[in-house]
Amino acid sequence: MADLHLGVIGNSSVGALVDARGEIVWSCLPRPDGDAVFCSLLRAHEGDAGFGFTDVELSWLARTEQAYLPNTPVLVTKLFDDRGGGVEIVDFAPRFRQFGRLFCPAQLVRIVRPVAGSPRVRIRMRPGDDFGARRPEVTSGSNHIRYVGSSHVLRLTTDCSITAVLEETPFVLRDAIAFVIGPDETMQGSVAEVARRFLELTTDYWHDWVRDLSIPFEWQDEIIRAAITLKLAAYDDTGAIVAALTTSIPEAPGSGRNWDYRFCWLRDAYFVVNALNRLNATRTMERYLGYIINVAAGSEGLLQPVYRISGKADLEESLVESLPGYRGMGPVRIGNQAFRQVQNDVYGSAILAATHAFFDSRLSTVGNEGLFRRLEILGERAAALHATPDAGLWELRGSAHIHTFSSVMCWVACDRLAKIAGRLGIAEAMRRWRGEADRIHAAIVERAWSSKRACFVATFDGEQLDASLLLLAELGFLRADDPRFAATVGAIERELRRGDFIFRYTQPDDFGAPENAFLVCTFWYVDALAALGRRDEARALFEATLARRNGLGLLSEDVNPSTGELWGNFPQTYSMVGLINSATRLSIPWDQAF
């Protein structure tokens, strides 16, 4: 079993990770980039004095089971002892419609029920404060406990014995008990009834959401789980989409490649909303359009690669001394210095996302000339920067080159602006942006095609490869039947493939040679094989990659190509996007299924 055998729960306001024993090992409150109230994922228990988690400890534990309620992010963990006793833990975050609006508070709900025998349990509620630096002060009332931290107050409301929780006294569980973890607000009514109603309404909400998805015939369960996971990565309040819920799970053991992914990368977010849009889940895209338009409006056309989920630009990076790291492999970082990097592909990512507003009639946010003119400011940047050095999509910290992918995305910006202008009937702008796109296209072909290698290469006038070249057909830069695309895919499979997986690149960088494969690159390769008509190979490789998911159907960022062990931040939106895109491309059509 992979060490990242974790389940994710959430409601697009908050999220949490739960391990196979039902311990909540990670959750940042009051929002995904907030304080890690539960942080035992990055610090192993320190004897009986450890904190930064909450769990249900079953005496004489013998085995566990874990699964989602079908088509929901409601996670059920069952614990069984060796004496015939068993408990069921139901974890979720409320999300449903009431009073004409969406209700998705910064709350986690846990219901614990006896399912066999006379199980003896101990409830441990030990949140941390300031990323595990200290334990908060504790006060209590008749049915609640307050955990007073330095920046916020957490309230646990429960019908369990308050004394049993405060003193962690073991007791025989005879009836269901409920726990609501959230803001310091008084709860109206019985906590048991509130938890029961929240569970029922949340389950109904997700069943309705999944029912509206447009999915292919094959791999439906896999796609649904990936789609739900992507939805949980969206932050409804602003429309931002986080790359992952975690920080500092290393890309490989002891590599130092430990980054904070709890922010909104414009590149990653575009891929997420595009994948959900393909499945008919359009509201996430509409919310993100609002986010990206607001970010662009305040940027004077100069975009960062990554922003806070509030849209703020400052993500100054620092080290957290109080957390030793995942399996002791620090450092733990909060913030991400990539916000200071130049990554020229972001202009294409922003315009790609906004393009949907002009062509997708399902969206309530309709593109007009006013939006087009704002996007033109980003296009001006793309046209000016397409042949200038940057850190690239892999965010190299110690070097800058003219990256082919960045240049292609600058071409994308101009190409889509030309298409939008055509849609709006603005002939002069269409001719102008088509001319810019053609100019950039010619420059890329001249400088990124290596006659020596007989393929496109990662940087202008270079000789190395990287996996982003697999997207040349997907982005429309080359036709799939262009011999140059087939040649580039062939070169990548010879040089970047290790077993069933594709590395993003293999040459050493600031941290040495990469040790693990970047999962989304393998999905890009699967898509490229399908585009080239090599569908049998693509399907076999896709199935092999699916087999690397953890027992709950989730993927992290990276995988060890030899052992299949998952590494990197979790769950990784890029990886789940790749799964959805490849599955929808490879599935047989419905009309051929019977």
Secondary structure, DSSP 8 states (H G I E B T S, - for coil): --TT-EEEEE-SS-EEEEETTS-EEEEEESSTTSEEEE-GGGS---GGG--SEEEEEETTEEEEEEEE-TTSS-EEEEEEETTS-EEEEEEE---EEETTEEE--S-EEEEEEEEES--EEEEEEE--BTTTTB--EEEE-SSEEEEE-SS-EEEEEESS-HHHHHTT--EE--S-EEEEEEES----S-HHHHHHHHHHHHHHHHHHHHHT----SSSHHHHHHHHHHHHHHEETTTTEE-S-S-B---SSTT-----B--SEEHHHHHHHHHHHHHTT--HHHHHHHHHHHHHHHTTTT---SEE-TTS------EE-TT---GGG----EES-GGGGS--TTHHHHHHHHHHHHHH-TT-SS---HHHHHHHHHHHHHHHHHTTS-B-TTTT-SS--B-BHHHHHHHHHHHHHHHHHHHHHT-HHHHHHHHHHHHHHHHHHHHHHEETTTTEE-SBTT-----GGGGGTTTTTSS-TT-HHHHHHHHHHHHHTEETTEE-S--S-BTTBS--SEEHHHHHHHHHHHHHTT-HHHHHHHHHHHHTTS-TTS---SEE-TTT--EESSSS-HHHHHHHHHHHHHHS--GGG--
